[in-house]
Amino acid sequence: MQCFEAEYLPAAEKRKMVLQLRSVSPPVELDEQVSQVFLLWQINENGDFWSMRKEAKVDSSVAEFWQHCEPWVETRSRTVLSPYES
């Protein structure tokens, strides 16, 4: 997570991403078990989402970050949500 905080987080904040939640499962480190890290981001405006995606594609530091993390990252996925209004 030190690498994330030093490299990824500042660049993400420049792309108008706000880290809302950082969680790990299981809640304690176990040598014999892989940990899952969950990051919940907020992007305030719909247009900011597309701007963020565009900037991330042209910013080589994003790809470099994930390449640097390959030894520790088994898989990663993204889910995009919007508020539910009934």
Buried (B, 14 or more C-beta within 10 A) or exposed (E): EEEBEEBBBEBBEEBBBEBEEEEEEEEEEEEEEEEEEEBEBEBEEEEBBEBBEEBBEEBEEBEEBEEBBEEEEEEEEEEEEEEEEE
